[in-house]
Amino acid sequence: MFGKVRAWSRRHGRLLDALRVAPLALVCAWYSVPYAAIGASVSHGTYLGPVGYTLLSVTLLLPLLWRSDRPKTVFAVIAVLCFGQWLADVELMPADFAVLVALYALSVRERFGWALAGALVAELGVVLALSRWENLSLSTFFSFSIFGGTVFLAGLYSRTRRRYVEGLEERAERAERERDQRAKMAAAAERTRIARELHDVVAHNVSVIVVQADGAAYALDSDPELARRAVRTISKTGRDALAEMRRLVGVLRQDESGPDYLPQPGLAQLDDLVRGAGLPVELRVSGAPAELPEGEQLTVYRIVQEALTNALKHGGPGVSAVVELDYTGPELLLRVTDNGRGAAARPAPGGHGLVGMRERAGMYGGAVTTGPRAGGGYEVAARLPVPAVRAA
């Protein structure tokens, strides 16, 4: 609500300035009646008459409508008018308080030096008035001085308070922008994660489906039973891929009341992964399996999946692989080796699998090394820390 009020005040600044001057204008209008009744014979200075009084009052009050935009100019104009009034020996009138209103605006809008100069000019006006009109006593001088000083200090306080509020608004806006940026960065990171998940799922399972379909086509006439097994593998792999893709795409849905999706795969699903890899794979486990966090289990699963996919795609005909998990040391050692082409394999352009392996392992303080083996084939080796409490 306060933000809307400030926005409205910025759009209607001139109207607000006029409303703030209205009480002083009413006082000037009310004083015009006793001023006209005094007459020239009773007045101690130059008597302007009702018309002159009204014109001078309007001239002193009118510049206040622009005090928010040009506080220095408005204060200077009103100060000069008051000095001209003193030179013409015109008595003080309520409209002379306009100089204090202009001093307040000067203290709020301008630097301290300009505000102090305005306060000194206003004090000089009090001294000149005391020297001209003998009916002004020393107590009146101090009263005017204290009143002017109060206006000056109130303007400085309002200026400080205004800057403080503007600083709070700026920090709030900056915090809101940073929050939006963090949300965008989090969304981008989530899209990257989902893209990596989809790459793992699609690349592995589609590779298995293609190899099994080729094998089924070759064995359809010579070995129908082998062809049927290949087709069943294709069916199972396709269903698994579809289930995982539904789970990953479901993350992007806004409806939180939707159906539950399958949990992330982990070490328990390695046997199924090896059996459905589309190539002969041997799984070897050394030591007592440690209880790893679900995220780290997913990392192991995806590294094995990507390594087997690469062996299937680039290893050539008759390739086989070995997956080794070693829990005997302080770290989990994972090795996936194959007897395929190795260094002779032509890398596929635009692949992100190896980068995804390193990113996943790096999230848990591990590392991944890949490269052709000396005796032929390819090797993917990963080191992942095992939580001490869970490994105990």
Phi, psi and chi 1 to 4 in degrees:
 res  aa     phi    psi   chi1   chi2   chi3   chi4
   1 MET       -  -42.7 -176.6 -178.8   69.0      -
   2 PHE   -65.6  -33.3  -67.5  104.7      -      -
   3 GLY   -63.9  -39.4      -      -      -      -
   4 LYS   -66.7  -38.2  -66.2 -178.9  179.4  179.3
   5 VAL   -64.0  -43.1  172.2      -      -      -
   6 ARG   -65.4  -38.7  -75.0 -166.0  -65.2  -90.3
   7 ALA   -64.6  -40.6      -      -      -      -
   8 TRP   -65.9  -39.8 -175.8   88.4      -      -
   9 SER   -65.2  -33.8   63.6      -      -      -
  10 ARG   -67.7  -37.4  -67.0 -169.1 -171.0  100.2
  11 ARG   -73.4  -27.6  -68.3 -166.1  -56.7  -92.2
  12 HIS  -122.1   48.6  -55.5   84.0      -      -
  13 GLY   -63.1  -41.4      -      -      -      -
  14 ARG   -63.7  -40.5 -166.8   84.4   66.1 -125.9
  15 LEU   -64.2  -41.2  175.9   60.6      -      -
  16 LEU   -65.3  -39.1  -71.9  177.4      -      -
  17 ASP   -60.8  -40.5  -72.2  -19.7      -      -
  18 ALA   -66.1  -39.7      -      -      -      -
  19 LEU   -66.2  -34.7  -68.6  176.6      -      -
  20 ARG   -71.6  -28.1  -65.5 -172.6 -177.0  107.8
  21 VAL   -83.8  -17.3  176.2      -      -      -
  22 ALA   -56.6  -42.9      -      -      -      -
  23 PRO   -59.4  -41.2  -25.2   35.1      -      -
  24 LEU   -65.5  -37.3 -178.4   57.5      -      -
  25 ALA   -64.7  -37.9      -      -      -      -
  26 LEU   -65.4  -38.9  -68.2  176.6      -      -
  27 VAL   -62.9  -42.7  172.2      -      -      -
  28 CYS   -61.7  -41.0  -66.3      -      -      -
  29 ALA   -66.1  -39.5      -      -      -      -
  30 TRP   -66.2  -36.7  174.8   83.4      -      -
  31 TYR   -73.9  -15.9 -174.7   73.7      -      -
  32 SER   -64.3  -28.2   62.9      -      -      -
  33 VAL   -70.7  -52.4  175.5      -      -      -
  34 PRO   -66.3  -28.8   19.3  -31.4      -      -
  35 TYR   -65.6  -40.1 -177.5   82.9      -      -
  36 ALA   -68.3  -30.9      -      -      -      -
  37 ALA   -75.9  -22.7      -      -      -      -
  38 ILE   -64.6  -50.1  -70.7  175.7      -      -
  39 GLY    82.1  166.2      -      -      -      -
  40 ALA   -69.8  -28.0      -      -      -      -
  41 SER   -72.5  -28.2   58.2      -      -      -
  42 VAL   -92.2  -25.2 -177.0      -      -      -
  43 SER   -66.6  143.5  178.5      -      -      -
  44 HIS   -88.7   -5.7  -61.3  -74.3      -      -
  45 GLY  -136.7 -153.7      -      -      -      -
  46 THR   -71.0  125.5  -57.7      -      -      -
  47 TYR   -94.7  121.3 -179.8   70.3      -      -
  48 LEU   -87.6  -24.2  -61.9  177.8      -      -
  49 GLY    85.1  167.0      -      -      -      -
  50 PRO   -57.4  -41.5  -23.3   33.7      -      -
  51 VAL   -68.0  -46.5  176.3      -      -      -
  52 GLY   -63.4  -39.1      -      -      -      -
  53 TYR   -61.2  -44.1  169.3   84.3      -      -
  54 THR   -65.7  -43.5  -57.8      -      -      -
  55 LEU   -64.2  -42.6  -70.7  176.8      -      -
  56 LEU   -67.4  -38.4 -178.2   57.3      -      -
  57 SER   -63.8  -44.6  -62.1      -      -      -
  58 VAL   -64.0  -39.4  171.3      -      -      -
  59 THR   -64.5  -35.7  -55.2      -      -      -
  60 LEU   -75.7  -34.0  -72.5  170.4      -      -
  61 LEU   -86.5  -29.8  -63.5  179.3      -      -
  62 LEU   -60.3  -41.9 -171.1   60.7      -      -
  63 PRO   -61.7  -18.7  -23.9   34.7      -      -
  64 LEU   -65.7  -17.9  -65.7  177.9      -      -
  65 LEU   -66.4  -19.1  -61.5  178.2      -      -
  66 TRP  -111.3   16.0  -70.8  -89.5      -      -
  67 ARG   -69.5  -25.5   67.0 -175.6 -175.3  -83.1
  68 SER   -73.8  -32.0  -63.0      -      -      -
  69 ASP   -86.5  -41.8  -60.5  -30.4      -      -
  70 ARG  -132.1   71.3  -58.7  178.3  179.8   85.7
  71 PRO   -64.8  -38.6   20.8  -32.0      -      -
  72 LYS   -65.6  -45.0  -70.1 -174.0  -69.3 -173.3
  73 THR   -64.5  -43.5  -56.7      -      -      -
  74 VAL   -63.3  -43.9  169.6      -      -      -
  75 PHE   -63.6  -41.2 -179.6   82.1      -      -
  76 ALA   -63.9  -43.0      -      -      -      -
  77 VAL   -63.0  -46.9  169.3      -      -      -
  78 ILE   -66.2  -38.7  -64.7  177.3      -      -
  79 ALA   -63.3  -40.6      -      -      -      -
  80 VAL   -65.7  -41.0  169.0      -      -      -
  81 LEU   -62.3  -41.6  -69.8  174.5      -      -
  82 CYS   -66.0  -37.4  -68.7      -      -      -
  83 PHE   -66.5  -38.6 -177.3   67.5      -      -
  84 GLY   -64.3  -36.7      -      -      -      -
  85 GLN   -62.5  -40.1  177.3 -175.0   -9.6      -
  86 TRP   -66.3  -40.5  179.1   79.7      -      -
  87 LEU   -64.1  -36.1  -68.4  176.7      -      -
  88 ALA   -82.1    3.0      -      -      -      -
  89 ASP    59.2   40.7 -163.4   18.3      -      -
  90 VAL   -93.4  132.1  177.1      -      -      -
  91 GLU   -63.5  160.5  -73.6 -172.8  -16.9      -
  92 LEU   -62.3  146.5  -70.0  174.8      -      -
  93 MET  -140.9  163.7   56.4 -179.0   61.5      -
  94 PRO   -56.2  -30.2  -26.6   34.8      -      -
  95 ALA   -65.5  -18.0      -      -      -      -
  96 ASP   -67.4  -17.8  -68.8  -39.6      -      -
  97 PHE   -66.7   -8.0  -77.7   95.4      -      -
  98 ALA   -59.8  -29.3      -      -      -      -
  99 VAL   -65.8  -31.9   70.2      -      -      -
 100 LEU   -73.7  -36.5  -64.4  178.8      -      -
 101 VAL   -63.3  -42.5  178.4      -      -      -
 102 ALA   -66.5  -34.5      -      -      -      -
 103 LEU   -64.9  -39.8  174.3   61.8      -      -
 104 TYR   -62.7  -45.9  177.3   82.7      -      -
 105 ALA   -62.6  -37.5      -      -      -      -
 106 LEU   -65.0  -40.1 -174.0   66.1      -      -
 107 SER   -68.8  -32.5  -58.3      -      -      -
 108 VAL   -78.1  -40.0  171.2      -      -      -
 109 ARG   -93.7  -27.9  -58.7  -75.6  178.5  176.5
 110 GLU  -110.8  174.6  -62.1  -64.3  -23.7      -
 111 ARG   -68.1  165.7  -64.1 -168.9  -58.8  -90.5
 112 PHE   -60.7  -36.3  175.4   77.3      -      -
 113 GLY   -61.0  -45.1      -      -      -      -
 114 TRP   -66.0  -39.8  -73.4  106.4      -      -
 115 ALA   -64.0  -41.6      -      -      -      -
 116 LEU   -65.5  -40.0 -179.2   60.7      -      -
 117 ALA   -61.9  -41.4      -      -      -      -
 118 GLY   -63.1  -39.9      -      -      -      -
 119 ALA   -64.1  -38.6      -      -      -      -
 120 LEU   -67.5  -36.8  -66.7  177.3      -      -
 121 VAL   -65.0  -43.0  169.8      -      -      -
 122 ALA   -63.2  -38.4      -      -      -      -
 123 GLU   -65.8  -37.1 -172.2   66.7   17.9      -
 124 LEU   -63.0  -36.8  176.4   62.0      -      -
 125 GLY   -62.7  -37.3      -      -      -      -
 126 VAL   -64.7  -42.2  174.0      -      -      -
 127 VAL   -63.4  -42.8  173.6      -      -      -
 128 LEU   -64.3  -40.2  -68.1  176.8      -      -
 129 ALA   -64.9  -37.9      -      -      -      -
 130 LEU   -66.5  -35.6 -179.1   62.2      -      -
 131 SER   -74.8  -23.9   63.9      -      -      -
 132 ARG   -91.1  -46.2  172.6   62.5   58.3   86.0
 133 TRP  -101.7  114.2  -65.3  -68.8      -      -
 134 GLU   -71.6  -18.7  -63.7  178.3   -2.9      -
 135 ASN   -75.7   -7.1   60.5  -28.1      -      -
 136 LEU   -84.2  116.1  -68.7  177.0      -      -
 137 SER   -88.3  174.7   61.9      -      -      -
 138 LEU   -65.5  -35.8 -170.9   60.2      -      -
 139 SER   -64.5  -36.3   60.7      -      -      -
 140 THR   -65.2  -38.9  -53.8      -      -      -
 141 PHE   -59.9  -47.2  167.2   74.3      -      -
 142 PHE   -65.6  -35.7  -79.7  115.1      -      -
 143 SER   -62.6  -46.8  -61.3      -      -      -
 144 PHE   -64.5  -39.9  -87.5   85.1      -      -
 145 SER   -64.4  -44.8  -61.5      -      -      -
 146 ILE   -64.6  -39.8  -67.5  174.1      -      -
 147 PHE   -64.1  -44.6 -172.1   56.0      -      -
 148 GLY   -63.5  -40.9      -      -      -      -
 149 GLY   -63.6  -37.4      -      -      -      -
 150 THR   -63.5  -42.7  -56.8      -      -      -
 151 VAL   -61.5  -42.2  171.2      -      -      -
 152 PHE   -62.2  -47.6  168.8   68.2      -      -
 153 LEU   -67.9  -36.3  -66.2  177.0      -      -
 154 ALA   -63.5  -38.3      -      -      -      -
 155 GLY   -64.9  -41.7      -      -      -      -
 156 LEU   -63.4  -41.7  -67.8 -179.2      -      -
 157 TYR   -62.8  -44.3  172.1   78.2      -      -
 158 SER   -62.5  -38.4  -62.8      -      -      -
 159 ARG   -63.7  -44.7  177.8  171.9  175.6  -93.4
 160 THR   -63.6  -43.8  -56.4      -      -      -
 161 ARG   -63.7  -38.6 -179.1   69.5  178.6  177.6
 162 ARG   -65.0  -43.8 -177.8  177.1 -179.8  179.0
 163 ARG   -64.3  -36.7  -72.0 -167.1  171.9 -176.1
 164 TYR   -63.4  -44.8  173.9   72.5      -      -
 165 VAL   -65.0  -41.9  172.7      -      -      -
 166 GLU   -61.9  -38.4  -69.9  175.7   -7.7      -
 167 GLY   -63.4  -41.2      -      -      -      -
 168 LEU   -63.5  -42.3  -69.2  179.4      -      -
 169 GLU   -63.5  -41.1  -67.8  178.0  -11.0      -
 170 GLU   -64.1  -43.1 -177.9 -179.2   -4.5      -
 171 ARG   -65.2  -37.7  -75.9 -165.0  -67.9  -90.0
 172 ALA   -64.9  -42.3      -      -      -      -
 173 GLU   -64.8  -41.1  -67.8  174.9   -2.0      -
 174 ARG   -64.7  -40.5 -175.7  166.7   60.2 -110.2
 175 ALA   -63.8  -36.9      -      -      -      -
 176 GLU   -67.2  -40.7 -174.0  175.0   -4.4      -
 177 ARG   -64.8  -42.2  -71.5 -166.1  -60.1  -92.5
 178 GLU   -64.3  -36.7  -68.6  175.9   -6.7      -
 179 ARG   -64.2  -42.4 -178.6 -162.6   63.4 -168.7
 180 ASP   -63.9  -39.7  -65.5  -20.6      -      -
 181 GLN   -65.0  -41.9  -68.9  175.5   -4.4      -
 182 ARG   -62.8  -38.1  -74.2 -165.9  -62.5  -91.4
 183 ALA   -64.0  -41.0      -      -      -      -
 184 LYS   -65.5  -41.4  -68.2  179.5 -179.0  178.1
 185 MET   -64.0  -40.2  -68.2  172.8   63.0      -
 186 ALA   -64.9  -39.3      -      -      -      -
 187 ALA   -65.0  -40.9      -      -      -      -
 188 ALA   -63.8  -41.6      -      -      -      -
 189 ALA   -63.9  -38.5      -      -      -      -
 190 GLU   -67.0  -39.7 -177.3   65.9   12.7      -
 191 ARG   -63.1  -39.2  -73.6 -166.6  -63.5  -91.7
 192 THR   -63.6  -42.4  -58.3      -      -      -
 193 ARG   -62.7  -44.1 -174.1 -169.0   68.9   81.1
 194 ILE   -65.2  -39.9  -67.1  174.2      -      -
 195 ALA   -61.8  -39.9      -      -      -      -
 196 ARG   -66.8  -40.2 -172.6  164.2   55.3 -119.1
 197 GLU   -62.9  -45.9  -65.2  -75.8  -25.7      -
 198 LEU   -62.8  -38.2  -72.8  175.0      -      -
 199 HIS   -61.5  -45.1  167.1  -92.2      -      -
 200 ASP   -61.6  -46.5  -66.7  -20.4      -      -
 201 VAL   -65.8  -51.7  171.0      -      -      -
 202 VAL   -67.8  -46.2  173.3      -      -      -
 203 ALA   -61.8  -46.0      -      -      -      -
 204 HIS   -67.3  -53.1  173.4   75.0      -      -
 205 ASN   -69.6  -37.8  -69.0  -72.7      -      -
 206 VAL   -66.7  -37.7  171.2      -      -      -
 207 SER   -61.3  -43.2  -61.9      -      -      -
 208 VAL   -62.0  -44.1  172.3      -      -      -
 209 ILE   -62.2  -42.8  -70.0  172.7      -      -
 210 VAL   -63.4  -46.9  169.5      -      -      -
 211 VAL   -63.9  -43.7  172.0      -      -      -
 212 GLN   -66.4  -37.5  -65.5  -68.1  -24.5      -
 213 ALA   -65.0  -40.6      -      -      -      -
 214 ASP   -63.5  -43.0  -69.8  -19.2      -      -
 215 GLY   -63.7  -39.8      -      -      -      -
 216 ALA   -65.0  -38.1      -      -      -      -
 217 ALA   -64.2  -40.3      -      -      -      -
 218 TYR   -71.3  -35.3  -77.2  114.7      -      -
 219 ALA   -93.7    2.8      -      -      -      -
 220 LEU   -60.0  -40.8 -173.3   59.9      -      -
 221 ASP   -90.8  -40.3  -63.6  -31.9      -      -
 222 SER   -82.3  -34.0   59.1      -      -      -
 223 ASP  -142.4   81.1 -168.3  -12.9      -      -
 224 PRO   -58.5  -35.4  -22.5   33.6      -      -
 225 GLU   -63.4  -42.4 -179.4   59.8   28.5      -
 226 LEU   -62.6  -38.4 -179.7   60.4      -      -
 227 ALA   -64.9  -40.0      -      -      -      -
 228 ARG   -64.4  -41.7  -80.5 -166.5  -67.3  -89.6
 229 ARG   -62.0  -39.9  -73.0 -159.8  -57.7  -90.7
 230 ALA   -63.9  -40.1      -      -      -      -
 231 VAL   -66.1  -40.3  171.3      -      -      -
 232 ARG   -63.3  -38.9  -75.4 -165.1  -67.2  -91.4
 233 THR   -63.0  -41.7  -58.6      -      -      -
 234 ILE   -60.5  -43.6  -68.9  173.0      -      -
 235 SER   -62.8  -47.3  176.0      -      -      -
 236 LYS   -64.2  -44.2  179.7 -179.5 -178.8  -58.1
 237 THR   -62.2  -41.1  -56.1      -      -      -
 238 GLY   -63.5  -41.4      -      -      -      -
 239 ARG   -65.5  -42.3  -75.2 -166.0  -63.2  -91.8
 240 ASP   -61.7  -43.4  -67.2  -17.6      -      -
 241 ALA   -63.2  -42.2      -      -      -      -
 242 LEU   -63.6  -41.3 -176.1   59.9      -      -
 243 ALA   -62.9  -44.1      -      -      -      -
 244 GLU   -67.4  -38.6  -74.1 -154.8   53.3      -
 245 MET   -66.1  -37.7  -70.3 -179.5   65.7      -
 246 ARG   -63.0  -41.5  -76.7  175.9  175.7  171.1
 247 ARG   -63.3  -43.2  174.9 -177.4   55.8   78.4
 248 LEU   -70.0  -44.1  -67.4  171.9      -      -
 249 VAL   -67.0  -29.2  175.1      -      -      -
 250 GLY   -62.9  -22.9      -      -      -      -
 251 VAL   -62.4  -29.3  176.0      -      -      -
 252 LEU   -81.8   -9.6  -58.6  176.8      -      -
 253 ARG   -76.3  146.1  -65.0 -174.9  177.6  178.6
 254 GLN   -86.8  -21.0  -61.6  -63.7  -33.2      -
 255 ASP   -79.4  108.0 -173.9    6.6      -      -
 256 GLU   -78.5   -9.8  -63.4 -177.9   -3.7      -
 257 SER   -90.8   10.2   61.8      -      -      -
 258 GLY   -70.2  179.7      -      -      -      -
 259 PRO   -71.6  156.3   25.7  -33.4      -      -
 260 ASP   -74.0  145.7  -65.6  -26.9      -      -
 261 TYR  -108.9  165.6  -65.1   94.3      -      -
 262 LEU   -62.7  149.1  -64.3  177.0      -      -
 263 PRO   -71.2  165.3   24.7  -33.4      -      -
 264 GLN   -66.3  141.1  -64.2  -83.6   13.0      -
 265 PRO   -69.0  155.1   24.2  -32.7      -      -
 266 GLY  -145.3 -154.3      -      -      -      -
 267 LEU   -64.3  -30.5  -63.9  178.5      -      -
 268 ALA   -66.3  -21.6      -      -      -      -
 269 GLN   -95.9    5.1  -74.5   74.4   36.6      -
 270 LEU   -64.8  -37.9  -83.0 -177.8      -      -
 271 ASP   -60.5  -43.6  -69.2  -25.5      -      -
 272 ASP   -65.4  -37.7  -64.7  -25.5      -      -
 273 LEU   -63.8  -43.2  175.7   64.9      -      -
 274 VAL   -66.4  -42.0  167.5      -      -      -
 275 ARG   -66.8  -33.0  -76.7 -164.5  -62.7  -92.6
 276 GLY  -101.0   22.9      -      -      -      -
 277 ALA   -74.0  -19.5      -      -      -      -
 278 GLY    89.0    3.2      -      -      -      -
 279 LEU  -149.4  157.6   71.2  159.3      -      -
 280 PRO   -63.3  123.7  -21.4   33.3      -      -
 281 VAL  -132.1  134.5 -179.1      -      -      -
 282 GLU  -110.6  129.8 -179.8 -177.3   -2.4      -
 283 LEU  -104.8  122.3  177.8   61.0      -      -
 284 ARG  -120.5  131.6  -58.3  173.4 -177.1  172.0
 285 VAL  -124.5  126.3  179.2      -      -      -
 286 SER  -114.6  133.9  -59.0      -      -      -
 287 GLY    84.1  176.6      -      -      -      -
 288 ALA   -83.6  122.7      -      -      -      -
 289 PRO   -57.1  132.5  -23.0   33.4      -      -
 290 ALA   -89.7  156.8      -      -      -      -
 291 GLU   -84.0  107.6  -66.6 -174.3    9.6      -
 292 LEU   -99.6  153.0  -60.0  178.9      -      -
 293 PRO   -60.1  154.4  -20.2   30.9      -      -
 294 GLU   -58.8  -38.5  -66.9 -177.9   -0.2      -
 295 GLY   -65.0  -38.3      -      -      -      -
 296 GLU   -71.8  -34.0 -164.6  166.0  -12.9      -
 297 GLN   -63.5  -40.9  -67.7 -172.2   37.8      -
 298 LEU   -62.2  -37.6  175.6   62.4      -      -
 299 THR   -61.5  -46.2  -62.8      -      -      -
 300 VAL   -60.3  -44.9  174.0      -      -      -
 301 TYR   -59.7  -46.4 -176.5   92.2      -      -
 302 ARG   -69.1  -35.4  -66.5  -53.3 -173.3 -163.2
 303 ILE   -64.5  -45.6  -68.7  176.2      -      -
 304 VAL   -62.1  -43.2  173.4      -      -      -
 305 GLN   -60.6  -46.0 -174.8 -178.4   51.1      -
 306 GLU   -66.8  -40.0 -179.5   63.9   28.3      -
 307 ALA   -64.4  -41.9      -      -      -      -
 308 LEU   -68.3  -35.7  -65.3  179.0      -      -
 309 THR   -62.7  -44.2  -60.3      -      -      -
 310 ASN   -64.1  -39.0  -70.4  -21.9      -      -
 311 ALA   -63.4  -39.7      -      -      -      -
 312 LEU   -67.9  -37.2 -168.9   62.2      -      -
 313 LYS   -80.0  -38.6  -68.8  167.5   59.2  177.5
 314 HIS  -115.0   -7.6  -51.5  -61.5      -      -
 315 GLY   -74.4  -21.9      -      -      -      -
 316 GLY    90.2 -179.4      -      -      -      -
 317 PRO   -69.2  144.9   23.8  -33.1      -      -
 318 GLY    73.2   16.1      -      -      -      -
 319 VAL   -74.8  144.1   63.5      -      -      -
 320 SER  -133.7  164.8   61.6      -      -      -
 321 ALA  -140.4  159.6      -      -      -      -
 322 VAL  -128.6  128.8  177.1      -      -      -
 323 VAL  -110.5  121.7  177.0      -      -      -
 324 GLU  -119.7  130.8  -60.4  176.9   75.9      -
 325 LEU  -120.5  120.3  -64.2  174.0      -      -
 326 ASP  -117.3  112.6 -173.8   -2.9      -      -
 327 TYR  -102.9    7.5  -65.6   96.2      -      -
 328 THR   -73.3  -23.2   57.0      -      -      -
 329 GLY  -100.3 -173.5      -      -      -      -
 330 PRO   -71.0  -12.4   25.9  -33.9      -      -
 331 GLU  -124.7  154.8  -65.2  179.2  -41.6      -
 332 LEU   -82.6  120.4  168.8   60.2      -      -
 333 LEU  -102.7  124.0  -59.5 -179.3      -      -
 334 LEU  -119.3  126.0  168.1   64.1      -      -
 335 ARG  -131.5  130.8  -67.0  177.1   70.1 -113.9
 336 VAL  -123.5  113.5 -178.2      -      -      -
 337 THR  -121.3  150.6   57.0      -      -      -
 338 ASP  -136.8  167.4   64.1   67.0      -      -
 339 ASN  -109.0   32.4   58.4   -3.7      -      -
 340 GLY   -82.6 -151.8      -      -      -      -
 341 ARG   -67.8  -31.4  -65.0 -168.1 -177.9   98.6
 342 GLY    67.2 -122.6      -      -      -      -
 343 ALA   -65.1  -22.2      -      -      -      -
 344 ALA   -78.1  -12.7      -      -      -      -
 345 ALA   -70.5  139.7      -      -      -      -
 346 ARG   -87.8  122.1 -179.5  177.2  -58.3  176.7
 347 PRO   -66.6  141.3   23.9  -32.3      -      -
 348 ALA   -81.3  136.4      -      -      -      -
 349 PRO   -72.1  147.3   26.8  -34.0      -      -
 350 GLY    77.5   11.5      -      -      -      -
 351 GLY   -77.1  146.8      -      -      -      -
 352 HIS  -123.6    7.7  -59.8  -77.9      -      -
 353 GLY   -64.4  -47.7      -      -      -      -
 354 LEU   -64.5  -39.4  -62.1 -179.8      -      -
 355 VAL   -63.1  -40.9  175.3      -      -      -
 356 GLY   -63.2  -38.8      -      -      -      -
 357 MET   -58.2  -49.0  -69.6 -176.7 -167.6      -
 358 ARG   -64.0  -39.9  -64.0 -171.5  179.8   95.6
 359 GLU   -64.6  -42.5  -70.7 -179.6   -6.0      -
 360 ARG   -64.0  -47.2  -71.8  177.7 -178.2  -83.0
 361 ALA   -65.0  -38.2      -      -      -      -
 362 GLY   -63.9  -28.1      -      -      -      -
 363 MET   -62.1  -27.1  -70.8  173.2   57.1      -
 364 TYR  -111.0   17.1  -65.3   94.3      -      -
 365 GLY    78.9   17.2      -      -      -      -
 366 GLY  -100.9 -172.7      -      -      -      -
 367 ALA  -149.4  154.1      -      -      -      -
 368 VAL  -129.8  132.8  174.1      -      -      -
 369 THR  -122.3  139.7   57.5      -      -      -
 370 THR  -135.6  154.3   60.1      -      -      -
 371 GLY   163.0  166.3      -      -      -      -
 372 PRO   -67.3  149.3  -16.5   29.7      -      -
 373 ARG   -86.1  154.1  -59.8  171.3   63.6 -166.1
 374 ALA   -64.0  -38.5      -      -      -      -
 375 GLY   -91.3   11.3      -      -      -      -
 376 GLY   107.8  153.8      -      -      -      -
 377 GLY    90.1 -170.0      -      -      -      -
 378 TYR  -135.6  150.6 -157.5   83.2      -      -
 379 GLU  -134.1  136.6  178.0 -177.6   82.9      -
 380 VAL  -121.1  119.2  174.5      -      -      -
 381 ALA  -121.6  135.4      -      -      -      -
 382 ALA  -134.4  143.6      -      -      -      -
 383 ARG  -119.4  124.3  -66.1 -177.4  -60.6  100.9
 384 LEU  -129.0  133.8  -67.1  169.5      -      -
 385 PRO   -69.1  146.6   24.4  -32.8      -      -
 386 VAL  -106.4  124.5  175.9      -      -      -
 387 PRO   -55.2  131.6  -24.9   33.9      -      -
 388 ALA   -61.8  -41.6      -      -      -      -
 389 VAL   -66.5  -41.3  176.2      -      -      -
 390 ARG   -76.9  -27.2  -63.3 -170.5  178.2 -172.8
 391 ALA   -79.2  -15.8      -      -      -      -
 392 ALA   -68.8      -      -      -      -      -
